[in-house]
Amino acid sequence: MIKRTIEQLKELECLKMSELAEYCGVRYSTVKYYSELGLLPYEQRGERLAKYYPREEASTRLKDILTMRDEGKSVPEVINFFRGIQNG
């Protein structure tokens, strides 16, 4: 499989987990962790139900999460914040 460049990723509507990590400049494990907590939006496609992340929405959400963590917010505080947004 050929690795896509950042410029190519910018043109895609949805990204795989590894592509989202590269696009945002974080580790794959970071994307996986926050995805497993239910904090990153994704859709599942294909027979294997692979996760695909909407590039704009997921990258913005991930940057917001990382900013909150840098500001000293705990993971439970981050979860509660985004759950509050979803329940609006």
Secondary structure, DSSP 8 states (H G I E B T S, - for coil): -----HHHHHT-SEE-HHHHHHHHT--HHHHHHHHHTT-S--EEETTTTEEEEEHHHHHHHHHHHHHHHHTT--HHHHHHHHHHHHH-
